[in-house]
Amino acid sequence: SSASSAAAAAALSAAAVPRGTYFVAGSFNNWEPEEMKHEEGTDGSGGPWTYNVRIQGWGAEFQILRNADWLQAFYPKASPQGQSSSSAPSSLDVRPEVSGPDDLGYGQNFQIDGRRGMKYRIEFKREVQGEKDTKSVAWHLIQGAE
């Protein structure tokens, strides 16, 4: 029926709303946005956006940008003390609360507490349904220091 095809088209366009491409900009790439890779979800839905980073010095800082646009940045939500709540032991998956997309996160960066030579995988997930915008950033160690 035409009603069901209209509903299917509406569902498709709703699913396409948050689409965009996501980029990582951080201390490891001179804050020049680099495109993240979009993984397929196991259920056919869009999976996480991923980016692998090798730590150059002591630790790394980054933000995630939609469409490489600094006006659409994602960054850690500040804790009540004004401190960013994004540090944790480097072997754990870290999932700070995420703010954005907006341009209010200057100096509020996700922080990877790693050592030179360690390689981490950053994962960004975002799902927008109507007014609800669910987003998460996590990273985990995929290779220790040489």
Disulfide bonds with the S-S distance in Angstrom:
none
